[in-house]
């Protein structure tokens, strides 16, 4: 297998760039370009030279990271050099000029770590999420996964299921031995129920994790000219939506992501709801209602000036907050009440509204669980595990061979979550992240 190299830090220009090398020729690369390798995991200041001409390319730190105690499990090295495009290109060109050294494909370092058993699939998914994290909540969730908390529990469930299956296998294989009972131990199904309950509890965290990954979805709805687009622009601090006095200006759904004290929230500006013969506006209203049905919360805007007498539409299972707009046009104050009143013109009431949204987001995204099921793939695989365990528990008088088969399917399902079994279709897409 060829030795690979690549820029592992952010794109240039930057103060420092990290170029990583992994493979059996990593030590050779270091020796040809900087001299003898030093003590493992100790940074040395060296001149980095072209192995063909001996010309100096840069001066930087060199790290020697012999396997298997490295990220990929192979011999690795790092050049920490100046982050200009010219320096990076010169060092990479010098590396690939050597035989059997090539540029790494997207995600190839992570793929080698997976192949060498350094990371499982859940840890890799956590690593990908950590790279793309934009809020504090996303960072915390991704880090827990990348650190292997999910893997350890999954491995524990799998080992316990294998142990239970072994008890069945012993009775099938050695039933003629006097010291092997044909009956399962009294606590067998209780132990299976316990495993099933733990997995079911983990499955319940998927909705929370989705909100952390994608943000709390908040739809802004109401009658035309209730101030929806004006409010969105004020919160976004830029002109996201077109604002005019003409009703029906907003036709499509516009979205603005927010970071409220570390919690991701996505606001959706929707078309004003009214009866209309305009085909395009009717489509915008249809999309508005669909967006509301798929949201976690609806802000229903009502005009305090008295021009808005449209009824608030009921939505199944989606909470609705009434937000009174154009508060600058009325004299009475809502101070001391639970009413949400805002003025997009003056900004009055916006801090209170955003704080209420932050609290709602924190309540929707916080969990006492040690880790969360973060991806649909994980949820689907664990769902199949639960189905197999339900089959095993459904009829306790079934032949032992059938119960053993259910336990085999359940443990294989755990293997699909961690990447031990049948995940080739997932790998290329994941490593590309």
Buried (B, 14 or more C-beta within 10 A) or exposed (E): EBBBBBBBBEEBEBEEBBBBBBBEBBBBBBBBBBEEBBEEEEBBEBEBBBBEEEEEBBEBBBBBBBBEEBBBBBBBBBBBBBBBEEBBEBBBEBBBEBEEBBBBEEBBBBBBBBBBEBBBBBBBBBBBBBEEBEBEBBBBBBBBBBBBBBBEBBBEBBEBBBEBBEBBBEBEEEEEEEEEEEEBEEEBBEBBEEBBEBBBEBBEBBBBBBBBBEBBBBBBBBBBBBBBBBBBBBBBEEEBBEBEEEEBBBBEBBBBEBBBEBBBBBBBBBBBBEEBEEEEBBEBBEBBBEBBEEBBBBBBBBBBBEEBEBEBEEBEEBEBBBBBBBBBEBEEEBEEEEBBBBBBBEEBBBEBBBEBBBEBBBEBBEBEBEBBBBBEBBBEBBBBBBBBBEBBBEEEEEEBEEBBBBBBBBBBBBBBBBBBEEBEEBBEEBBEB
